[in-house]
Amino acid sequence: MNNQYGQQPGAGQYGQQPGAGQYGQQPGASQYGQQPGQFVQGQAPSQYGQQGAGQYGQQPGAGQYGQQPPSQYGVPISQPGNNATQESKPEKKQIKLNLTLKAKDLRNVAGAFKGMSDPYATVTVFSYRSHNPKVIGKTEVVKNTLSPSWIKNFPLDYELGTSMNVVINIFDEVRKGKNITMGSAAIDINKLLGATGNVMAVQMKKGGTIIARLDEPKGTGTLRLKLSGSKLKNVEGGFLGKSDPFFQLMKKRFVTTGYEWDPVYKSNVVMDNLNPVWKEDTIQLSALCEGDLDAPLQLVCFDHERDGNHTPMGQVETTVNDIVRQKNSKGFYLVNTKGKAVGNLIVRIAELNGIEKKKEVSKSVFPSAPPAPVAMVAQSFVVAAPTPTPTPYTPTPYTPVRSQPPPQATFADYMRGGCEMSLCVAIDFTGSNGDPRQPGTLHHTNPNQKNDYEKAIMAIGGVLANYDTDNQFPVWGFGAKYGGQVYHLFQCGPTAEVHGVNGILEAYHQTFQSGLVMSSPTDITQVIGTAGAYAKKGQADARLQGKNKYSILLILTDGAVSDINATIASLTAASDAPLSIVIVGIGNADFSSMQYLDDQGSSTDIVQFVEFNAHRHDPNSLTAATLAEIPDQLVTYFQRGGIPPPPPVQVREEDIQVVPQEEEIDLNFNFDANGNPELTSGGYIPVQTY
């Protein structure tokens, strides 16, 4: 009978040799696996495992640094050191995201006796793919408030593993004079996408907090819309004034208590007019209804007030299809909260464009959640009241546009649903790495300069740590001897898991004080099998809590595997686990067979191989190459198992993660006649270095 990980009876927790430590260290050894009383500092060079092998412990007949003899695996062999220049750039795999902003408790900069500030925000993107910052727009101005919730959202094209920082500058609009800065913040999109509910907050140096949320746009196409009002009821106080109408479109959004109406579009304001004609505009259907043209919308008309406390004038519940259907007809009857008629909204232009037809998705894979029974504020109905007489028109019968089929779940959907990504790290301690006490060898550590193993851990681990809430990672080693026996899986450091990237580095360094003898061969089959068991258990535990968990195994190695067929077999066995495997080749060995694992490893693609030397001067390039395939692999695993993403995690405002802004970011803008910002000076360059 096998245990919970499927290994043989009597084996350790993760499949190591019977009687060994938790991760396979020598039986009877201390917490790091060394022999009692053994300490490696000052020992003779032979203790690093040469034993009749080459200068650095490699197999007889191998090259100086342990590379395999040519053609051993039947795959093309290139010259050592030349592979880095031959590796192609990773394919861009962009994730479409929408950024939404709000702020709270801003500092009032309006000045004495001038009321309250009228804040708006500009959004500037600094990304790895772009050499220059890009201003992607500004929000609307929200009058007379220090806690604005802006309606406008901002589209982002993001690649997992690349650096993308968004700088938000908040200003107080001054009608006759220079706008006044109210604060700024930088948000790392990697951290925001990994935060619970894809929501995080930044405490600004000048006071106040910016709250950012990421959503993924659903659906395609636009609605070209122009509305007018007729005989709206005046809700302006006094006898002489008239209301200043504008309208908002709101969609239902799921929250912890059911549904709420979320503003997604706001029209311009028409002053002193009960028969307003609003400006034509084009609205993205992804923001308006997520591609569902029959999804309920609320159309609400307000009387604009300078203090921001706008007065409702009337409302109606509708859909995109209904709006198009009402074009050139009598329009909608608005009702107030008491159900009384308060005027009409007439649809002058309603035109759908750019809707892509998609293949139907199996209904059993992603069932839609049943709507919660929430009462609507008002329903549309016809009342016996005078209505405007439209221009004689014989309408063409309107055929409602079929809503797009539910889109396939995406990486962002699973992240919004609370999926965590767990990192496991496996490090090569074979003799071909060289004597770590000698400068120039791959494991040599220097307080003033990181080696390539350390650089890869910091770059890749630094990205993936954003997606793991507890930041606890197992660190394993392979290819070393304890007590004369070679172990292909052993624990690095004193604990089964370490905290954060610094914990990974510390466990790596501690391994050299554990009495190991660097040996051979390079065998990663036990590492792969253990990672598969670890990933399955993590997902099983997460499912008990209604969540999902996906694991990434990072293998750092300086050479090709000794038995490629056994390695392929282990990859095939692990291909049914919620696991991606990233192999980073360190040093100048020939890695042709490792690339072969990437290309041919199993029928289900779970492996990505990258040579460190091809990206040694750019950590962004390294993380982009190593993590490029993970989003698709994650989605493929869950879809193959019929596991839909849970509903988006809803985070109460008091539970949102808040990080401090270390320094003020001064960006200067010019605004054109339409109010669009252009960056003129100032800068913020988020530099990621090894």
N, C-alpha and C positions, 0 to 999 in steps of 0.2 A: 504493500500500500504506500503510495507516494504522499509526501506532505503537501502543505499549502502552495508550494512553489512548483510541485511536480517532480522534484528531484528524488533520488533514491533514499530509502529509509536510512537514518543515521547521519545523513549529511547535515551540514550547518544550515543556518537560516536561509542563506542565499545560494546554496548549492556547492559550497566549497568542500574540501576533503573532510571525511569523517574525523571528528575529534579536534579539528582545527578551531581557531578563534572564529569570531562572528563572521569575518570576511576572509577566512582562509589562511591566517598566519600560522606559523609553526606551532604544533601542540606543545603546551607547557611553556611557551614563551611569555614574555611580559606583554603589557598592553600594546606595545608597538610591534611585537613579533620577534624581538631579538632573544638570543639565548640568555639565561640568567647570568647577570654580571657582565655581559658583553657590551662593549662600547666601541664605536668605529673610529673615533677621532684618533689620529696618530698611528693607525694600523698600516701594515705593509700594503703596497699596491696590489699584491696578489689577492687580497681579500675582496676585490671588486670582481672576481669571477673569471679571470683569464683562463686558468686551468687548461693549458695546451691549445688554447684558441689563439686568435690573432692578438694584436697589440691591445685592443680594447675589449676583449672578451667575445668577439664575434665568431661565427662558425669558420672552421678551416676552409681556406679557399675563397673566402669572401673578400671584399675590398677593405680598405683601411677603416672605413666607418661602418662596416657591416652590411653593405648592400648585397643583394642576392646575385649569384652568377647569371650571366645573360641567358635569356630564353627559358629559365627554369619553369615558368608557368605557361609557356606557350603563347605569350602575348608580346607585342612589339616592345623592345627595350630601347630607351633613349639614353643619351649620355647623362650621367649624374651632373646635377647643377644646371642643366639646360631646361628642365621641365617648367620652371617658373615662367619663362617667357612664352611657352607654348599654350598655357592655360587660357581659355577664352573667358571673356567677361560673363558674369552670371546674367541670365535673362531677367529683365525687370518683371517683377510680379507685384503689381500695384494693388493696393487695397483702397477702395473709395470710402472716404469718411466725410462726415459733416461735423463742423465745430460750432457749438452753441455757447454763448457767454451770458453771465449775469455777474453782478457785483453787489456787495453789501457793505454798509457802514463806511462809505467813502468820506474823505475829508471835504468839508464845504469850503470851496475857494471863491465863492461868488462875491465876497466882500461884504462889509457892514451895510445894513439896510437894503441889500439887494436880493434878499430871499435866499433860495437854495440853488445849488448848481444844476446845470442841464447837461448831464454826462452823455458822451458817446465814446466808442472805442475804435481804434484802428488795429488791423491785424497784419503782421508782417511775418513771412516765413523764411527761415534760414535752414536750408537743407543741404545734404551731402551732394545731391545730384546737380545743384545749381551753385554756380560760383558767386552769384550776387543775390542779395536779399530781394524778396518779391513781396510787394504790398498787394494783398489780395482783396482789400476793401475796408469799409468802415460800417459800423452799425448805424441805425437810426438814432436820433437824439431823443432821449427821454427827459421830459421837462420836470424840473422842480423835485428832484429826488436824489437821495444818496444811496439808494439800493435799487438800481435799475435792472430790469430783466429785458434784455434785447431780443427782438424777434428774428432779426436777420441771422442766418447761419452761413458758414463759410466752408466750401468744398476743399478737401485735401486729398492728394494722391500720395499714399504712404507705402513704403516697402519695409517689411520686417527686417531689422538688423541695420538699417541705415539711420544716420543721424538726421532728425528733423525737430527743430525747435521753433515754436511760435511765440513771437513777442507781441504783447498786447499793451498798447498805450491808451490811457483814458484821458479825455480832455473835457473841460467845461466849455460849452459853446457860448461865445460872447458875440452878440449880434453886431455890435459896433466896436470892434477892437480885436485884439489878438486872443485866440482861444488859450485857456489856461490849463496847464498840465495838472492832472490829479493823481498820477501814479502809473507804474508800469510793472510788468511781470513777464518772465520767460517760462514757457511750459514745454517740457520734453514730451513729445508725442509717444515715445516708447513707454514712459512712466504713466502717461494718461491712459493709454490703451490697456495697460496692465493693472490699473487701479480698479478697485471694486466698483462695479456699475459704470466703468469708464468715466468716472467723475472725480475730479480733484480740485483743490483750492490752493491759491497762492496768496500769502499775506504780504502786501506791498510795503515797501519802505516808508512811503508817504502816508500810510494809513489806509485801511480798508482791505477788502479781500475780493479777489477775482475767482469766480467759480466757472470751470470749463467742463463741458460734457461732449463726448464723441458719440455720434450715431452713424449708422451706415445707411446711405440712401437706398431706397427700394423703388424699383420701377424706372421708367424712362419717359421722356416727352415733356411737353409744356402745355400750359393753358394760357392762351392769349385772352385777356379779360378787360372789359370796360363796362362799368355799371353807372347808373344814375339813380337818383332818388326822386320821388314824387309825393308832394303833400305830406312830408314828414311832420310829425307832431313836434312843436316847439317845446323844448324842455329848458330853455334859457330862463333864468330868473329875471323878474322885472317886466315892464310893459313894452319897452322899446327894443330890446335886444332880440336877436335870432340865434338859433343854435349854429354851431360850427361843425358840421357832420364829417365823420370819416367812418370807414368800416373795417372790420377785421374778419379774417377767416380762421377758424379754429378746428383742429382735429382732435379726436379722442386719443388719449395716451394712457397706457396701462400704468398704474401706480399700486402701491401696497394695499390701498384701501378700495381698489376698483379701477374706475376710469376718471380722468379729469379732462377738461377742455384746454388744449394747449395752443396758444396763438402761433400761427405760422405765416400770416401775411397781414400787413397793415397798409391801407391806402393813404393817399395824401388827404390833407384837411382842406375843406372848402368853407371859407369864412362867411358867416351871416347869410345862410341860404338854406331854405327848406326844400328846394328842388335842385340839389347839387348834381353836377356832372363830374365824376372823378376821372383822373387820368388813366389812360390805357396802360396796362402793364402785362408782363409775361411772368408766369409763376411756374416753378419747377414742380412737376407732379410728384416727384420723389419726396419733396418736402411737404406738399399739400395733402397727399393721400396715400403715399407709399405705393403708387401704381394701381391702387384699388379704386376705380372710378365710381364704385357704388358704396364706398366707405362713408359713414356719416360725417358731415361737416356742420359747423354752426357758423352762420353769417350774422354778425352782430354790428349794429350801427350805434355809434357813440357821438355825444356832443363833446368836443375837445375843450379841455380846461387847462389853463396855464400851469396850475399847480399839480397837474398830472392825475388828478382824481376825476377822470372822465365820466360823464353821466350817460348811462345806457338809454338809447332812444327806441330800440326795438330789435327783434331777432327772429330768425327762422332756421329750422334745421333742413339741410339739403344734402346733395351729393354733387360730384363733378358732372355726372351724366345729367342730373336734374338742372344744373346751371345751364348746360349747353341746350337742353331741351327748351328752356324758357326764353331763349334768344328771340327777339322781335315779337314777344307776346306781352301779355299784361304784367308779367314779372311775378315777383314774390310779394305776398302780403306780410308786412312786419307786424308782430304783436309784442306787447309789453309783458311784464311778468304777471300781470293780471289776466292775460289772454285777450286784451282789447286791441283792435286794429289801430296802428299808429303810422300808416303810410305804406308806400310801395318801393321796392327796389326793382328797377328795370334793367334787363340784360341787353346791352347794346352790341357788345362783341363777346363771343365765347367760342374760341377756336382751339381745337386740339391738334398738336403737331408733334412729330418725332417719336411716336409710340412704337417701340420695337415689339414685333411678335416673337414670342419665345415658345419653345416646345413645352408641352404639358409635363408637369412633374408628378410622379406617383403620389397619390393622395395619402397613401399609408406611411410615407416617409416623414412628412412634416405636417402633422395635423395642426390645424389652427385651434388656439385656445378658445373655449366658449366664452362669449361676452358676459361680463358680470351684470347682474340686474340692477343697473343704475338708472334712476328716473331722469328723464330729460327736463331741462328747464322749461322748454316750450316746444310745441309741435306746430308745424305749418298747417294751416287750414284756411278755407275760404269763408269770408264774412260778407254780409250784405252791406257793403259800404261803397261810396262813390269811388270809381276808379278812373284813371286817365284813359282817354280814348287814343289808342295807338294809331299810327299811320296805317291806312289800309294795306294789308299785306296777306298774301296767300302763302302760308308757310309750307315748305317741303317737309313731309313727314320725317321726323328725326328718329333714326335708328340708334339706340344707345350703343356706345362703343363697349365691347366686351372688356372687362377688366383683364389685365395681364394675369396669367397663371402665377401662383405663388412662386417666387424665385427660390432657387436652391439656397440652402443655408450656407453661410460663408464663415470664414475665420473670425471676422468681427462679431458675427452673431453669437458664436460660442464664447468669445471673450466677454461680451455684454451679458451673457447668461451665467457668468461666474466661473467659466472653465479656467483651471490653473494649469500652468506648465511647470513641470518639475525637472530639474537638471541633475544628471549623474555624470561624474567626471572619472575617466579611467586614464592613467598615466603610464607610459612605457618606461620601465626600469631595466631594460635589457642592456647587456654590456656594450653593445654597439654605440650607445650614447657617449661612451668615453668616461674616463675617470672624472667625476664631478669636482674633484679638488684642483684639476688642471684648467687654467684659463683657456678659452677657445672650445672647450667641449660643451655639449648641448645642455647638460644639467648644471654647469658651473654657475654659481650664484655670486653676484657682485652687488653690494649695497648701492652702488652708483649707476648700475645698468642692469635692466631686467633681461633674463634669457628668453628665448623664443617660447618655451613652455609657459613661462609666467605671462608673457605678452598675450598669448592666445587665451589663457584662462581669464585674464582681466577683460579682454575685449568681448569675447563671446559670453562669458559668465555675466559681465556687466549688463548686457542687453537682456538675457533670459531671466536674470534675478528680478526684473520688473514684473514678471508674470507669475511669481510664486509668492504667496502672501506670507508664509512663515520663513522663507529664505533658508531652509534647511536642506543641505545637499550631501549625498553620500560621495565619498572620494575613494577610489580604488586604484590599486597598482597591479601591474602584471610583469612577468619576465624576470623575477629576482629569486634568489635562494635564501631560505632560512633553514639553518641546521643541515645544510647539505642537500636539501630538497628544493626543486624548482616549483614555484607557485605561480600559476597563471591568473590568480585572483587573490588579493589580500587587501586588508583595510589600511588606508593611509590615515595617520593621526590616531589619537586616543579614543575617539568617539565614532559611533556608526554614522553620524551625520554631523556636518559642521555648519556654522552660521555665516552666510554671506560669502562674497567673493574673497574677502580677506581670510575667512576661515579655510577656503579651498587652498589658498596660497600657503597658509600656515601648516596645514596637513601635509602638503607637498614637501615643505622644507623639513618637517619633523621626520619624514620617512627616511631621510639620510642619516638620522641618528638612531635608527631602529635596529641596526645590526644586519641589514640586508647585504647580500652579495649579488651584484648585478650580473645577470647570466644570460641565457638564451633558451629556447628560441622565442620568436614573437608569435604568441598564440593568444588570440582575443576571443576564442569561442566561449570560454567560461564567462568572460565579461559580458558578451552579448546575451548569453542565456540568463545570467543573473539580472541584467537590465530588463529583459523581457518579463521575468517574474516580478520584479519590482514594479514595473509599469502596470501589469495586470492587477496586482494587489492595490496599487494606488487608485486605479479606476474603480475597482470593486468597492473599496472603502468610500470613495466619493459618491458612488451611486446610492449607497445606503443613506446619504444625506441629501439626495436629489441633485447632486452636482456632477461635474465631469473633471477628469484629470488626465493630462497627456504628458508623457515624459520624453525628454531628449537626452540621449547618451552622447557625450562628447569624448571621443577617443583621441588622445594625443600620442603619436608614435613616430619614431625616427626611421622606420623601415618597413619593408613588405612583410606580410604574414608568412609563416613557414608552411602552412598547409591551406592552400586556397580553396580546395574542395570542401574541407571540413568547415572552413569559414563560411562558404556559401550555404552549406547545410544549416549552420547555426542562424544565419540571416533568414533563411526560409522558415525555420521553426519560430523565429521571433516576429515574423511578418503579420501574425494575427494579434499582436500586442499593440496597445496605444503608445507607440514608440517610434521616434525618428532617431537615426544614428548619423552623427556628424563625425567624420574622421579627418583630422588635420595632420598632414605630413610635416614633420619638423626636420630640418637639416637638408643635406644635399644628396640623399640616397635616391636610387631609382624607384619611383612609386607607380610604375606602369601597372603592376598587378593590383594595387589599391584602387586605381582608377577603374580597373576591370570590375572590381567589386561594386563600384558605383553604377557601372553600366549594366552588369549582368547578375548582380547579387541575388535577386529573388524576383518572382513574378510581380510582387507588390513592391513598389519603389519606396524603400524606407531609408536608403543610404545616400549621403552626400559626401564626396571626398574633395578636399581642397588642400593645395600645397601652401604652406605658410609663406614660403619665399616669394610667391607671386603677389603677396599682399603685405610684405614685411614693413613697408613704409607707410601703410595706410590702414588703420584699424577699422575705419568705416567700410573699406573695400573688403576686408576679411569677414566682418560680420554679415555684410550683404551677401557675399558668396556662400558662406556656410549656412545661413538661415533662410535662403531664398525659397527653398522647397518646402519648408516646414508648414506654412499655412495650408497648402494644398494637401499635404500628407495628413495633417490633423483632420481636415474636413472629410477626406476620403475614408479615414478609419471610422469616424462616427457615422457617416452616411452608409457605409458598408454594413454596419451593425444596426442600422435603423434607429439611431439615437439622435433625436432632434435637439437643437439647442434649447435649454430652458428659457422661460420668459426673462427679459432683461432684469438684472438685479436692481432693485430700487433702494437708493441710499438716502436716509434721512439727512437733512442738512447738517444736523449736529454731529453726524457720524462721518461726514466727508473728511478725507485725509487732507490736512492743511500743511503746506510746506512754506518756509519763509523765503522771500526774495532777498538774496544776499546783497545786491546792489541795484541802484536805479539805472534804468536803461533809457538813455536820452536819444530818441530818434526825432529828427525834424522833418516836417512834411509841408509841401505846398498842395493846395486844393484847387482843382480846375473849376470851371463854371458850373459843372454838375455836382460838385462836392466830392469828387473822387480824389483820394490822397496819392501823392507821389513823394517818395523818400528823397530828401535832398542832402541830408548830412547826418552824422552820427552813425553808430554801428554797434553791433553785437555779434561777435563771431564765436559761436560755441565750438571750441576746438576739442576733438577727441584724439588723444595721443596715447602711445603705448607707455 
